Amino acid sequence: MSVKEETYKKVSEVLIDALGVDDDEVTPEATMIGDLGAESIDFLDIVFKLEQTFGISIDREELFPDDILTSSEYLQDGKVTPEGVAKLKERMPFADLEKFEANPVVQDFANLLTVQDLCRFVEHKQA
């Protein structure tokens, strides 16, 4: 089993345990909130379980850059400015922000994080 497959397997197990979803619901493209129904309280459990499973430390801002998404410096008319999107890309190199960049509505950001993004995040933290 490759490192990527092992990471995906372990991340899937964490999500199944933390969210009480079926294993067939956890796919690489599934969004954490929209598809798997994760709520803010669930992310505390997910982060804790990821830290324990992979022996890593995760700061909240790494997965949820609220400082960017709430800053008047990076927001205009409910959308993230190009500068803000660049900052998000810098802060979240593991996330695929292509769809968000096309229509960067702040409220849509929460539905962005996928299982695959979470796997890339763990791999990034372990590197």
N, CA, C and O atoms as CSV, one atom per row, in Angstrom:
chain,resi,resn,atom,element,x,y,z
A,1,MET,N,N,0.842,-1.180,0.000
A,1,MET,CA,C,0.000,0.000,0.000
A,1,MET,C,C,0.889,1.245,0.000
A,1,MET,O,O,1.805,1.357,0.815
A,2,SER,N,N,0.620,2.174,-0.908
A,2,SER,CA,C,1.431,3.389,-0.997
A,2,SER,C,C,1.124,4.319,0.186
A,2,SER,O,O,0.132,4.141,0.892
A,3,VAL,N,N,1.978,5.291,0.379
A,3,VAL,CA,C,1.793,6.263,1.451
A,3,VAL,C,C,0.478,7.018,1.253
A,3,VAL,O,O,-0.256,7.245,2.215
A,4,LYS,N,N,0.177,7.408,0.010
A,4,LYS,CA,C,-1.075,8.120,-0.276
A,4,LYS,C,C,-2.292,7.258,0.060
A,4,LYS,O,O,-3.266,7.746,0.634
A,5,GLU,N,N,-2.230,5.988,-0.299
A,5,GLU,CA,C,-3.343,5.074,-0.003
A,5,GLU,C,C,-3.504,4.874,1.501
A,5,GLU,O,O,-4.620,4.824,2.016
A,6,GLU,N,N,-2.382,4.761,2.190
A,6,GLU,CA,C,-2.404,4.596,3.640
A,6,GLU,C,C,-2.982,5.847,4.315
A,6,GLU,O,O,-3.781,5.751,5.246
A,7,THR,N,N,-2.566,7.005,3.835
A,7,THR,CA,C,-3.092,8.269,4.379
A,7,THR,C,C,-4.595,8.343,4.147
A,7,THR,O,O,-5.348,8.673,5.063
A,8,TYR,N,N,-5.034,8.041,2.937
A,8,TYR,CA,C,-6.465,8.095,2.621
A,8,TYR,C,C,-7.260,7.134,3.509
A,8,TYR,O,O,-8.329,7.482,4.010
A,9,LYS,N,N,-6.731,5.932,3.695
A,9,LYS,CA,C,-7.405,4.926,4.521
A,9,LYS,C,C,-7.571,5.432,5.952
A,9,LYS,O,O,-8.650,5.318,6.533
A,10,LYS,N,N,-6.503,5.988,6.516
A,10,LYS,CA,C,-6.548,6.474,7.891
A,10,LYS,C,C,-7.451,7.702,8.028
A,10,LYS,O,O,-8.210,7.807,8.990
A,11,VAL,N,N,-7.373,8.628,7.074
A,11,VAL,CA,C,-8.243,9.811,7.107
A,11,VAL,C,C,-9.698,9.370,7.008
A,11,VAL,O,O,-10.555,9.889,7.723
A,12,SER,N,N,-9.980,8.420,6.128
A,12,SER,CA,C,-11.343,7.900,5.984
A,12,SER,C,C,-11.850,7.314,7.296
A,12,SER,O,O,-12.986,7.559,7.700
A,13,GLU,N,N,-10.998,6.541,7.951
A,13,GLU,CA,C,-11.380,5.938,9.225
A,13,GLU,C,C,-11.691,7.008,10.276
A,13,GLU,O,O,-12.643,6.876,11.046
A,14,VAL,N,N,-10.882,8.062,10.298
A,14,VAL,CA,C,-11.119,9.174,11.230
A,14,VAL,C,C,-12.482,9.809,10.947
A,14,VAL,O,O,-13.251,10.075,11.871
A,15,LEU,N,N,-12.775,10.048,9.670
A,15,LEU,CA,C,-14.033,10.704,9.304
A,15,LEU,C,C,-15.243,9.818,9.601
A,15,LEU,O,O,-16.272,10.302,10.074
A,16,ILE,N,N,-15.117,8.535,9.324
A,16,ILE,CA,C,-16.211,7.598,9.605
A,16,ILE,C,C,-16.503,7.589,11.110
A,16,ILE,O,O,-17.660,7.612,11.528
A,17,ASP,N,N,-15.450,7.555,11.902
A,17,ASP,CA,C,-15.601,7.538,13.355
A,17,ASP,C,C,-16.146,8.865,13.880
A,17,ASP,O,O,-17.069,8.878,14.695
A,18,ALA,N,N,-15.588,9.964,13.423
A,18,ALA,CA,C,-15.968,11.282,13.950
A,18,ALA,C,C,-17.355,11.728,13.490
A,18,ALA,O,O,-18.078,12.382,14.242
A,19,LEU,N,N,-17.726,11.379,12.263
A,19,LEU,CA,C,-18.977,11.887,11.696
A,19,LEU,C,C,-20.100,10.851,11.673
A,19,LEU,O,O,-21.256,11.185,11.415
A,20,GLY,N,N,-19.756,9.605,11.943
A,20,GLY,CA,C,-20.778,8.565,11.921
A,20,GLY,C,C,-21.354,8.316,10.542
A,20,GLY,O,O,-22.524,7.960,10.406
A,21,VAL,N,N,-20.529,8.503,9.515
A,21,VAL,CA,C,-20.974,8.271,8.138
A,21,VAL,C,C,-20.567,6.868,7.710
A,21,VAL,O,O,-19.701,6.250,8.329
A,22,ASP,N,N,-21.189,6.372,6.655
A,22,ASP,CA,C,-20.831,5.072,6.095
A,22,ASP,C,C,-19.560,5.204,5.265
A,22,ASP,O,O,-19.269,6.270,4.723
A,23,ASP,N,N,-18.811,4.119,5.172
A,23,ASP,CA,C,-17.547,4.181,4.438
A,23,ASP,C,C,-17.730,4.514,2.964
A,23,ASP,O,O,-16.835,5.099,2.355
A,24,ASP,N,N,-18.883,4.150,2.371
A,24,ASP,CA,C,-19.094,4.471,0.956
A,24,ASP,C,C,-19.400,5.956,0.733
A,24,ASP,O,O,-19.374,6.424,-0.405
A,25,GLU,N,N,-19.686,6.694,1.799
A,25,GLU,CA,C,-19.923,8.133,1.682
A,25,GLU,C,C,-18.616,8.916,1.617
A,25,GLU,O,O,-18.575,10.028,1.091
A,26,VAL,N,N,-17.561,8.334,2.148
A,26,VAL,CA,C,-16.265,9.000,2.186
A,26,VAL,C,C,-15.531,8.701,0.885
A,26,VAL,O,O,-14.974,7.619,0.700
A,27,THR,N,N,-15.544,9.669,0.002
A,27,THR,CA,C,-14.842,9.577,-1.273
A,27,THR,C,C,-13.875,10.760,-1.355
A,27,THR,O,O,-14.047,11.741,-0.633
A,28,PRO,N,N,-12.871,10.684,-2.213
A,28,PRO,CA,C,-11.922,11.800,-2.307
A,28,PRO,C,C,-12.597,13.142,-2.601
A,28,PRO,O,O,-12.153,14.178,-2.104
A,29,GLU,N,N,-13.669,13.132,-3.407
A,29,GLU,CA,C,-14.321,14.375,-3.818
A,29,GLU,C,C,-15.378,14.872,-2.827
A,29,GLU,O,O,-15.871,15.991,-2.963
A,30,ALA,N,N,-15.727,14.052,-1.835
A,30,ALA,CA,C,-16.777,14.439,-0.880
A,30,ALA,C,C,-16.336,15.660,-0.082
A,30,ALA,O,O,-15.213,15.717,0.419
A,31,THR,N,N,-17.240,16.638,0.029
A,31,THR,CA,C,-16.938,17.823,0.827
A,31,THR,C,C,-17.260,17.525,2.281
A,31,THR,O,O,-18.214,16.813,2.593
A,32,MET,N,N,-16.455,18.079,3.151
A,32,MET,CA,C,-16.601,17.801,4.579
A,32,MET,C,C,-17.964,18.267,5.106
A,32,MET,O,O,-18.604,17.551,5.877
A,33,ILE,N,N,-18.398,19.428,4.708
A,33,ILE,CA,C,-19.650,19.982,5.236
A,33,ILE,C,C,-20.840,19.592,4.372
A,33,ILE,O,O,-21.819,19.044,4.880
A,34,GLY,N,N,-20.771,19.861,3.096
A,34,GLY,CA,C,-21.899,19.609,2.205
A,34,GLY,C,C,-22.261,18.147,2.055
A,34,GLY,O,O,-23.437,17.793,2.122
A,35,ASP,N,N,-21.270,17.291,1.852
A,35,ASP,CA,C,-21.530,15.877,1.601
A,35,ASP,C,C,-21.522,15.017,2.873
A,35,ASP,O,O,-22.335,14.103,3.018
A,36,LEU,N,N,-20.605,15.316,3.783
A,36,LEU,CA,C,-20.457,14.471,4.973
A,36,LEU,C,C,-21.150,15.053,6.204
A,36,LEU,O,O,-21.221,14.399,7.245
A,37,GLY,N,N,-21.655,16.266,6.088
A,37,GLY,CA,C,-22.437,16.861,7.170
A,37,GLY,C,C,-21.648,17.305,8.387
A,37,GLY,O,O,-22.212,17.426,9.475
A,38,ALA,N,N,-20.349,17.552,8.224
A,38,ALA,CA,C,-19.539,18.002,9.353
A,38,ALA,C,C,-19.993,19.384,9.817
A,38,ALA,O,O,-20.299,20.260,9.008
A,39,GLU,N,N,-20.029,19.555,11.123
A,39,GLU,CA,C,-20.346,20.836,11.737
A,39,GLU,C,C,-19.111,21.316,12.486
A,39,GLU,O,O,-18.160,20.555,12.667
A,40,SER,N,N,-19.118,22.564,12.919
A,40,SER,CA,C,-17.926,23.127,13.552
A,40,SER,C,C,-17.450,22.291,14.730
A,40,SER,O,O,-16.243,22.124,14.906
A,41,ILE,N,N,-18.352,21.765,15.537
A,41,ILE,CA,C,-17.958,20.936,16.678
A,41,ILE,C,C,-17.289,19.637,16.218
A,41,ILE,O,O,-16.403,19.116,16.896
A,42,ASP,N,N,-17.716,19.123,15.067
A,42,ASP,CA,C,-17.115,17.900,14.520
A,42,ASP,C,C,-15.644,18.109,14.155
A,42,ASP,O,O,-14.825,17.199,14.281
A,43,PHE,N,N,-15.328,19.315,13.703
A,43,PHE,CA,C,-13.952,19.568,13.286
A,43,PHE,C,C,-12.983,19.499,14.458
A,43,PHE,O,O,-11.815,19.154,14.275
A,44,LEU,N,N,-13.450,19.819,15.652
A,44,LEU,CA,C,-12.591,19.669,16.832
A,44,LEU,C,C,-12.215,18.208,17.015
A,44,LEU,O,O,-11.056,17.882,17.272
A,45,ASP,N,N,-13.197,17.334,16.881
A,45,ASP,CA,C,-12.967,15.894,17.010
A,45,ASP,C,C,-12.083,15.384,15.873
A,45,ASP,O,O,-11.168,14.594,16.099
A,46,ILE,N,N,-12.358,15.836,14.661
A,46,ILE,CA,C,-11.575,15.407,13.501
A,46,ILE,C,C,-10.113,15.810,13.672
A,46,ILE,O,O,-9.208,15.003,13.458
A,47,VAL,N,N,-9.893,17.065,14.060
A,47,VAL,CA,C,-8.520,17.550,14.250
A,47,VAL,C,C,-7.816,16.735,15.335
A,47,VAL,O,O,-6.670,16.320,15.156
A,48,PHE,N,N,-8.496,16.506,16.455
A,48,PHE,CA,C,-7.906,15.713,17.541
A,48,PHE,C,C,-7.537,14.320,17.050
A,48,PHE,O,O,-6.434,13.841,17.312
A,49,LYS,N,N,-8.448,13.673,16.342
A,49,LYS,CA,C,-8.207,12.304,15.862
A,49,LYS,C,C,-7.085,12.268,14.813
A,49,LYS,O,O,-6.294,11.325,14.788
A,50,LEU,N,N,-7.014,13.286,13.954
A,50,LEU,CA,C,-5.924,13.347,12.977
A,50,LEU,C,C,-4.580,13.516,13.679
A,50,LEU,O,O,-3.591,12.880,13.313
A,51,GLU,N,N,-4.557,14.382,14.690
A,51,GLU,CA,C,-3.316,14.589,15.440
A,51,GLU,C,C,-2.852,13.287,16.091
A,51,GLU,O,O,-1.667,12.957,16.055
A,52,GLN,N,N,-3.788,12.552,16.684
A,52,GLN,CA,C,-3.456,11.288,17.348
A,52,GLN,C,C,-3.036,10.215,16.338
A,52,GLN,O,O,-2.064,9.493,16.559
A,53,THR,N,N,-3.762,10.120,15.248
A,53,THR,CA,C,-3.509,9.085,14.247
A,53,THR,C,C,-2.176,9.273,13.535
A,53,THR,O,O,-1.448,8.310,13.294
A,54,PHE,N,N,-1.861,10.533,13.199
A,54,PHE,CA,C,-0.673,10.797,12.387
A,54,PHE,C,C,0.497,11.393,13.174
A,54,PHE,O,O,1.572,11.601,12.610
A,55,GLY,N,N,0.306,11.670,14.470
A,55,GLY,CA,C,1.384,12.247,15.259
A,55,GLY,C,C,1.774,13.636,14.805
A,55,GLY,O,O,2.954,13.986,14.794
A,56,ILE,N,N,0.778,14.431,14.429
A,56,ILE,CA,C,1.036,15.798,13.967
A,56,ILE,C,C,0.304,16.781,14.880
A,56,ILE,O,O,-0.560,16.397,15.667
A,57,SER,N,N,0.667,18.048,14.756
A,57,SER,CA,C,-0.011,19.112,15.496
A,57,SER,C,C,-0.695,20.027,14.476
A,57,SER,O,O,-0.084,20.436,13.489
A,58,ILE,N,N,-1.957,20.338,14.724
A,58,ILE,CA,C,-2.729,21.139,13.769
A,58,ILE,C,C,-3.265,22.390,14.461
A,58,ILE,O,O,-4.017,22.299,15.432
A,59,ASP,N,N,-2.875,23.546,13.958
A,59,ASP,CA,C,-3.440,24.806,14.432
A,59,ASP,C,C,-4.728,25.060,13.674
A,59,ASP,O,O,-4.820,24.753,12.485
A,60,ARG,N,N,-5.716,25.613,14.343
A,60,ARG,CA,C,-7.025,25.853,13.738
A,60,ARG,C,C,-6.915,26.677,12.448
A,60,ARG,O,O,-7.612,26.400,11.471
A,61,GLU,N,N,-6.055,27.671,12.448
A,61,GLU,CA,C,-5.927,28.573,11.297
A,61,GLU,C,C,-5.415,27.854,10.045
A,61,GLU,O,O,-5.591,28.345,8.930
A,62,GLU,N,N,-4.793,26.712,10.230
A,62,GLU,CA,C,-4.268,25.985,9.076
A,62,GLU,C,C,-5.391,25.441,8.196
A,62,GLU,O,O,-5.279,25.454,6.971
A,63,LEU,N,N,-6.462,24.966,8.808
A,63,LEU,CA,C,-7.593,24.428,8.047
A,63,LEU,C,C,-8.675,25.464,7.808
A,63,LEU,O,O,-9.414,25.380,6.826
A,64,PHE,N,N,-8.772,26.434,8.693
A,64,PHE,CA,C,-9.847,27.433,8.624
A,64,PHE,C,C,-9.264,28.832,8.782
A,64,PHE,O,O,-9.202,29.350,9.897
A,65,PRO,N,N,-8.842,29.441,7.698
A,65,PRO,CA,C,-8.193,30.754,7.761
A,65,PRO,C,C,-9.200,31.897,7.978
A,65,PRO,O,O,-9.358,32.775,7.130
A,66,ASP,N,N,-9.869,31.859,9.131
A,66,ASP,CA,C,-10.888,32.865,9.432
A,66,ASP,C,C,-10.348,34.287,9.395
A,66,ASP,O,O,-11.072,35.219,9.044
A,67,ASP,N,N,-9.077,34.458,9.757
A,67,ASP,CA,C,-8.517,35.802,9.763
A,67,ASP,C,C,-8.542,36.426,8.362
A,67,ASP,O,O,-8.684,37.640,8.224
A,68,ILE,N,N,-8.405,35.608,7.347
A,68,ILE,CA,C,-8.473,36.105,5.969
A,68,ILE,C,C,-9.931,36.314,5.555
A,68,ILE,O,O,-10.275,37.316,4.928
A,69,LEU,N,N,-10.769,35.361,5.913
A,69,LEU,CA,C,-12.166,35.382,5.472
A,69,LEU,C,C,-13.031,36.406,6.201
A,69,LEU,O,O,-14.175,36.641,5.811
A,70,THR,N,N,-12.497,37.009,7.244
A,70,THR,CA,C,-13.256,38.033,7.967
A,70,THR,C,C,-12.586,39.404,7.908
A,70,THR,O,O,-13.094,40.365,8.486
A,71,SER,N,N,-11.482,39.501,7.232
A,71,SER,CA,C,-10.726,40.757,7.172
A,71,SER,C,C,-11.251,41.679,6.078
A,71,SER,O,O,-11.394,41.273,4.925
A,72,SER,N,N,-11.533,42.910,6.449
A,72,SER,CA,C,-11.995,43.890,5.455
A,72,SER,C,C,-10.924,44.144,4.397
A,72,SER,O,O,-11.223,44.618,3.301
A,73,GLU,N,N,-9.688,43.827,4.728
A,73,GLU,CA,C,-8.588,43.972,3.778
A,73,GLU,C,C,-8.746,43.028,2.585
A,73,GLU,O,O,-8.297,43.338,1.482
A,74,TYR,N,N,-9.389,41.869,2.810
A,74,TYR,CA,C,-9.502,40.847,1.774
A,74,TYR,C,C,-10.927,40.586,1.307
A,74,TYR,O,O,-11.159,39.653,0.539
A,75,LEU,N,N,-11.873,41.384,1.749
A,75,LEU,CA,C,-13.272,41.194,1.366
A,75,LEU,C,C,-13.839,42.425,0.688
A,75,LEU,O,O,-13.502,43.558,1.032
A,76,GLN,N,N,-14.709,42.180,-0.284
A,76,GLN,CA,C,-15.411,43.270,-0.951
A,76,GLN,C,C,-16.733,42.717,-1.478
A,76,GLN,O,O,-16.748,41.778,-2.274
A,77,ASP,N,N,-17.821,43.295,-1.038
A,77,ASP,CA,C,-19.160,42.888,-1.467
A,77,ASP,C,C,-19.428,41.391,-1.270
A,77,ASP,O,O,-20.008,40.736,-2.135
A,78,GLY,N,N,-18.999,40.864,-0.123
A,78,GLY,CA,C,-19.259,39.459,0.193
A,78,GLY,C,C,-18.365,38.463,-0.523
A,78,GLY,O,O,-18.578,37.253,-0.439
A,79,LYS,N,N,-17.376,38.969,-1.220
A,79,LYS,CA,C,-16.449,38.096,-1.945
A,79,LYS,C,C,-15.023,38.354,-1.483
A,79,LYS,O,O,-14.683,39.442,-1.019
A,80,VAL,N,N,-14.201,37.320,-1.624
A,80,VAL,CA,C,-12.787,37.441,-1.303
A,80,VAL,C,C,-12.090,38.091,-2.497
A,80,VAL,O,O,-12.278,37.669,-3.638
A,81,THR,N,N,-11.295,39.107,-2.230
A,81,THR,CA,C,-10.583,39.817,-3.293
A,81,THR,C,C,-9.486,38.916,-3.878
A,81,THR,O,O,-9.120,37.912,-3.267
A,82,PRO,N,N,-8.967,39.271,-5.050
A,82,PRO,CA,C,-7.865,38.496,-5.617
A,82,PRO,C,C,-6.672,38.387,-4.653
A,82,PRO,O,O,-6.004,37.354,-4.596
A,83,GLU,N,N,-6.415,39.462,-3.898
A,83,GLU,CA,C,-5.334,39.427,-2.917
A,83,GLU,C,C,-5.649,38.403,-1.820
A,83,GLU,O,O,-4.769,37.673,-1.362
A,84,GLY,N,N,-6.914,38.365,-1.412
A,84,GLY,CA,C,-7.332,37.401,-0.399
A,84,GLY,C,C,-7.227,35.976,-0.894
A,84,GLY,O,O,-6.799,35.090,-0.155
A,85,VAL,N,N,-7.615,35.745,-2.141
A,85,VAL,CA,C,-7.504,34.402,-2.721
A,85,VAL,C,C,-6.031,33.989,-2.779
A,85,VAL,O,O,-5.696,32.841,-2.486
A,86,ALA,N,N,-5.155,34.921,-3.154
A,86,ALA,CA,C,-3.713,34.624,-3.191
A,86,ALA,C,C,-3.213,34.254,-1.794
A,86,ALA,O,O,-2.399,33.343,-1.644
A,87,LYS,N,N,-3.700,34.960,-0.778
A,87,LYS,CA,C,-3.327,34.666,0.604
A,87,LYS,C,C,-3.834,33.285,1.023
A,87,LYS,O,O,-3.126,32.539,1.699
A,88,LEU,N,N,-5.062,32.948,0.620
A,88,LEU,CA,C,-5.612,31.624,0.914
A,88,LEU,C,C,-4.774,30.530,0.268
A,88,LEU,O,O,-4.487,29.511,0.897
A,89,LYS,N,N,-4.382,30.735,-0.983
A,89,LYS,CA,C,-3.558,29.749,-1.687
A,89,LYS,C,C,-2.210,29.560,-0.986
A,89,LYS,O,O,-1.691,28.448,-0.890
A,90,GLU,N,N,-1.666,30.660,-0.506
A,90,GLU,CA,C,-0.396,30.612,0.216
A,90,GLU,C,C,-0.550,29.840,1.524
A,90,GLU,O,O,0.301,29.022,1.874
A,91,ARG,N,N,-1.623,30.102,2.232
A,91,ARG,CA,C,-1.865,29.486,3.543
A,91,ARG,C,C,-2.327,28.037,3.418
A,91,ARG,O,O,-2.085,27.221,4.307
A,92,MET,N,N,-2.998,27.723,2.300
A,92,MET,CA,C,-3.598,26.398,2.136
A,92,MET,C,C,-3.110,25.730,0.845
A,92,MET,O,O,-3.912,25.478,-0.055
A,93,PRO,N,N,-1.823,25.444,0.743
A,93,PRO,CA,C,-1.303,24.855,-0.504
A,93,PRO,C,C,-1.886,23.477,-0.798
A,93,PRO,O,O,-1.783,22.998,-1.927
A,94,PHE,N,N,-2.482,22.846,0.169
A,94,PHE,CA,C,-3.072,21.520,0.022
A,94,PHE,C,C,-4.464,21.546,-0.587
A,94,PHE,O,O,-4.945,20.520,-1.067
A,95,ALA,N,N,-5.123,22.704,-0.576
A,95,ALA,CA,C,-6.515,22.805,-1.028
A,95,ALA,C,C,-6.607,23.184,-2.503
A,95,ALA,O,O,-5.813,23.981,-3.002
A,96,ASP,N,N,-7.569,22.613,-3.180
A,96,ASP,CA,C,-7.851,22.968,-4.568
A,96,ASP,C,C,-8.832,24.135,-4.543
A,96,ASP,O,O,-10.025,23.947,-4.305
A,97,LEU,N,N,-8.330,25.323,-4.786
A,97,LEU,CA,C,-9.145,26.538,-4.694
A,97,LEU,C,C,-9.631,27.036,-6.055
A,97,LEU,O,O,-10.146,28.149,-6.166
A,98,GLU,N,N,-9.467,26.219,-7.075
A,98,GLU,CA,C,-9.816,26.637,-8.434
A,98,GLU,C,C,-11.291,27.035,-8.560
A,98,GLU,O,O,-11.592,28.097,-9.105
A,99,LYS,N,N,-12.208,26.207,-8.069
A,99,LYS,CA,C,-13.638,26.528,-8.158
A,99,LYS,C,C,-13.970,27.764,-7.342
A,99,LYS,O,O,-14.724,28.631,-7.782
A,100,PHE,N,N,-13.402,27.834,-6.154
A,100,PHE,CA,C,-13.653,28.986,-5.291
A,100,PHE,C,C,-13.143,30.269,-5.932
A,100,PHE,O,O,-13.805,31.305,-5.862
A,101,GLU,N,N,-11.983,30.207,-6.549
A,101,GLU,CA,C,-11.385,31.378,-7.184
A,101,GLU,C,C,-12.280,31.928,-8.296
A,101,GLU,O,O,-12.322,33.139,-8.514
A,102,ALA,N,N,-12.987,31.055,-8.992
A,102,ALA,CA,C,-13.872,31.491,-10.075
A,102,ALA,C,C,-15.042,32.328,-9.559
A,102,ALA,O,O,-15.514,33.226,-10.257
A,103,ASN,N,N,-15.511,32.045,-8.353
A,103,ASN,CA,C,-16.604,32.800,-7.728
A,103,ASN,C,C,-16.378,32.787,-6.214
A,103,ASN,O,O,-17.001,32.005,-5.496
A,104,PRO,N,N,-15.485,33.657,-5.735
A,104,PRO,CA,C,-15.029,33.588,-4.339
A,104,PRO,C,C,-15.992,34.186,-3.303
A,104,PRO,O,O,-15.630,35.101,-2.563
A,105,VAL,N,N,-17.209,33.664,-3.261
A,105,VAL,CA,C,-18.192,34.110,-2.277
A,105,VAL,C,C,-17.782,33.549,-0.916
A,105,VAL,O,O,-17.596,32.342,-0.765
A,106,VAL,N,N,-17.645,34.424,0.061
A,106,VAL,CA,C,-17.169,34.027,1.381
A,106,VAL,C,C,-17.990,32.873,1.955
A,106,VAL,O,O,-17.425,31.925,2.499
A,107,GLN,N,N,-19.293,32.944,1.843
A,107,GLN,CA,C,-20.166,31.913,2.418
A,107,GLN,C,C,-19.944,30.536,1.792
A,107,GLN,O,O,-20.237,29.521,2.423
A,108,ASP,N,N,-19.439,30.488,0.577
A,108,ASP,CA,C,-19.206,29.207,-0.098
A,108,ASP,C,C,-17.911,28.530,0.353
A,108,ASP,O,O,-17.695,27.349,0.083
A,109,PHE,N,N,-17.063,29.278,1.033
A,109,PHE,CA,C,-15.759,28.729,1.411
A,109,PHE,C,C,-15.899,27.504,2.309
A,109,PHE,O,O,-15.125,26.554,2.192
A,110,ALA,N,N,-16.872,27.525,3.193
A,110,ALA,CA,C,-17.063,26.416,4.138
A,110,ALA,C,C,-17.321,25.091,3.440
A,110,ALA,O,O,-16.982,24.040,3.983
A,111,ASN,N,N,-17.907,25.114,2.261
A,111,ASN,CA,C,-18.206,23.887,1.521
A,111,ASN,C,C,-17.074,23.459,0.597
A,111,ASN,O,O,-17.265,22.603,-0.267
A,112,LEU,N,N,-15.935,24.031,0.768
A,112,LEU,CA,C,-14.824,23.797,-0.142
A,112,LEU,C,C,-13.963,22.594,0.215
A,112,LEU,O,O,-13.543,21.857,-0.677
A,113,LEU,N,N,-13.696,22.381,1.483
A,113,LEU,CA,C,-12.746,21.366,1.919
A,113,LEU,C,C,-13.260,19.956,1.615
A,113,LEU,O,O,-14.337,19.566,2.064
A,114,THR,N,N,-12.474,19.203,0.847
A,114,THR,CA,C,-12.838,17.826,0.484
A,114,THR,C,C,-11.985,16.830,1.268
A,114,THR,O,O,-11.011,17.202,1.923
A,115,VAL,N,N,-12.365,15.588,1.188
A,115,VAL,CA,C,-11.591,14.513,1.816
A,115,VAL,C,C,-10.181,14.488,1.211
A,115,VAL,O,O,-9.195,14.319,1.928
A,116,GLN,N,N,-10.097,14.655,-0.087
A,116,GLN,CA,C,-8.792,14.668,-0.760
A,116,GLN,C,C,-7.932,15.829,-0.253
A,116,GLN,O,O,-6.730,15.667,-0.044
A,117,ASP,N,N,-8.550,17.003,-0.054
A,117,ASP,CA,C,-7.816,18.142,0.494
A,117,ASP,C,C,-7.278,17.811,1.881
A,117,ASP,O,O,-6.142,18.147,2.215
A,118,LEU,N,N,-8.105,17.150,2.681
A,118,LEU,CA,C,-7.695,16.777,4.033
A,118,LEU,C,C,-6.519,15.802,3.989
A,118,LEU,O,O,-5.603,15.899,4.805
A,119,CYS,N,N,-6.538,14.872,3.050
A,119,CYS,CA,C,-5.422,13.937,2.879
A,119,CYS,C,C,-4.150,14.678,2.480
A,119,CYS,O,O,-3.075,14.407,3.014
A,120,ARG,N,N,-4.273,15.614,1.541
A,120,ARG,CA,C,-3.113,16.411,1.124
A,120,ARG,C,C,-2.587,17.244,2.284
A,120,ARG,O,O,-1.378,17.428,2.430
A,121,PHE,N,N,-3.506,17.747,3.110
A,121,PHE,CA,C,-3.105,18.527,4.286
A,121,PHE,C,C,-2.253,17.670,5.225
A,121,PHE,O,O,-1.198,18.107,5.683
A,122,VAL,N,N,-2.712,16.459,5.506
A,122,VAL,CA,C,-1.969,15.549,6.389
A,122,VAL,C,C,-0.606,15.248,5.783
A,122,VAL,O,O,0.401,15.281,6.490
A,123,GLU,N,N,-0.554,14.957,4.500
A,123,GLU,CA,C,0.720,14.675,3.835
A,123,GLU,C,C,1.647,15.882,3.918
A,123,GLU,O,O,2.850,15.734,4.135
A,124,HIS,N,N,1.083,17.079,3.744
A,124,HIS,CA,C,1.850,18.323,3.840
A,124,HIS,C,C,2.416,18.488,5.247
A,124,HIS,O,O,3.569,18.890,5.404
A,125,LYS,N,N,1.629,18.187,6.261
A,125,LYS,CA,C,2.065,18.309,7.656
A,125,LYS,C,C,3.155,17.296,7.992
A,125,LYS,O,O,4.037,17.576,8.803
A,126,GLN,N,N,3.095,16.128,7.376
A,126,GLN,CA,C,4.075,15.092,7.663
A,126,GLN,C,C,5.392,15.316,6.922
A,126,GLN,O,O,6.420,14.757,7.305
A,127,ALA,N,N,5.369,16.120,5.877
A,127,ALA,CA,C,6.561,16.331,5.055
A,127,ALA,C,C,7.623,17.152,5.784
A,127,ALA,O,O,8.688,17.418,5.227
